[in-house]
Amino acid sequence: MLPGIAMLTLGTVALGGIATEDPEEAATAALLAEVNSDATPGTGDSEVLDDLRTERRVTTSRSDRRTEVDSTKLQALSQESESGGQVTRTEDLGGGDPRQIAQTLLPEFGFSSDQFSCLDSLWTKESGWNPSADNPTSSAYGIPQALPGEKMASAGADWATNPATQIRWGLGYIAEVYGSPCSAWSHSQANNWY
């Protein structure tokens, strides 16, 4: 019994320190203080807690405290619920300058913008950034000179014509094999391939 009263007293002290901030917590602290003073010998801790819960059946909602609704957020939420909750942003990168596409995609693969100069050097050497670059002595193809070119199908069915698909595949390859465009460029300079 005494440990239960000690815990309730401790709870009263802890809640009392913040009771001025929230009226609900102040009511709980007052109720706990009353229980501590009214506790009778033989009353179990669980009975005291059950009594507290019964007396605290008043429910409040944060929405009771709201004063206005942001119409922009409300509209965005209603659009999300119509689409199943997903928000999808698409960006067509296929028709732009391949270098700009690559700069846009670097962060998607965890590369900082300072890696672009190495990537630019690498793919200028490999293909001149030409999405139709076809090596006649091997089956290497596209901006990253994938060998064989069909490997890029893992990044999209339009791998043969879409620079963005080729760049995505190439950046994924570089991340997996070399860790960064600058490491790939260093390897290329040392071995004349990457």
ChimeraX attribute file (.defattr): number of C-alpha atoms within 10 A of each C-alpha:
attribute: neighborCount
match mode: 1-to-1
recipient: residues
	/A:1	12
	/A:2	10
	/A:3	9
	/A:4	16
	/A:5	18
	/A:6	12
	/A:7	13
	/A:8	20
	/A:9	18
	/A:10	13
	/A:11	15
	/A:12	23
	/A:13	15
	/A:14	12
	/A:15	18
	/A:16	19
	/A:17	12
	/A:18	13
	/A:19	18
	/A:20	11
	/A:21	10
	/A:22	9
	/A:23	11
	/A:24	14
	/A:25	17
	/A:26	18
	/A:27	15
	/A:28	19
	/A:29	23
	/A:30	16
	/A:31	16
	/A:32	24
	/A:33	18
	/A:34	12
	/A:35	19
	/A:36	18
	/A:37	11
	/A:38	9
	/A:39	15
	/A:40	10
	/A:41	8
	/A:42	7
	/A:43	11
	/A:44	15
	/A:45	17
	/A:46	10
	/A:47	10
	/A:48	18
	/A:49	15
	/A:50	12
	/A:51	12
	/A:52	15
	/A:53	11
	/A:54	10
	/A:55	11
	/A:56	13
	/A:57	8
	/A:58	8
	/A:59	5
	/A:60	9
	/A:61	7
	/A:62	6
	/A:63	8
	/A:64	7
	/A:65	8
	/A:66	8
	/A:67	6
	/A:68	7
	/A:69	8
	/A:70	7
	/A:71	9
	/A:72	9
	/A:73	10
	/A:74	11
	/A:75	10
	/A:76	11
	/A:77	14
	/A:78	13
	/A:79	14
	/A:80	14
	/A:81	11
	/A:82	9
	/A:83	11
	/A:84	9
	/A:85	11
	/A:86	10
	/A:87	12
	/A:88	8
	/A:89	5
	/A:90	6
	/A:91	6
	/A:92	8
	/A:93	17
	/A:94	15
	/A:95	10
	/A:96	12
	/A:97	12
	/A:98	20
	/A:99	18
	/A:100	11
	/A:101	19
	/A:102	23
	/A:103	19
	/A:104	13
	/A:105	18
	/A:106	22
	/A:107	11
	/A:108	13
	/A:109	15
	/A:110	12
	/A:111	17
	/A:112	12
	/A:113	13
	/A:114	12
	/A:115	16
	/A:116	18
	/A:117	13
	/A:118	17
	/A:119	25
	/A:120	19
	/A:121	17
	/A:122	25
	/A:123	21
	/A:124	15
	/A:125	17
	/A:126	23
	/A:127	19
	/A:128	15
	/A:129	22
	/A:130	17
	/A:131	22
	/A:132	15
	/A:133	17
	/A:134	17
	/A:135	16
	/A:136	8
	/A:137	6
	/A:138	11
	/A:139	13
	/A:140	20
	/A:141	26
	/A:142	29
	/A:143	30
	/A:144	31
	/A:145	26
	/A:146	21
	/A:147	14
	/A:148	12
	/A:149	20
	/A:150	14
	/A:151	15
	/A:152	25
	/A:153	14
	/A:154	12
	/A:155	16
	/A:156	15
	/A:157	12
	/A:158	14
	/A:159	23
	/A:160	19
	/A:161	13
	/A:162	20
	/A:163	27
	/A:164	28
	/A:165	23
	/A:166	31
	/A:167	26
	/A:168	23
	/A:169	22
	/A:170	23
	/A:171	23
	/A:172	18
	/A:173	18
	/A:174	21
	/A:175	17
	/A:176	11
	/A:177	12
	/A:178	16
	/A:179	16
	/A:180	23
	/A:181	26
	/A:182	20
	/A:183	18
	/A:184	21
	/A:185	25
	/A:186	16
	/A:187	15
	/A:188	16
	/A:189	14
	/A:190	10
	/A:191	9
	/A:192	11
	/A:193	14
	/A:194	19
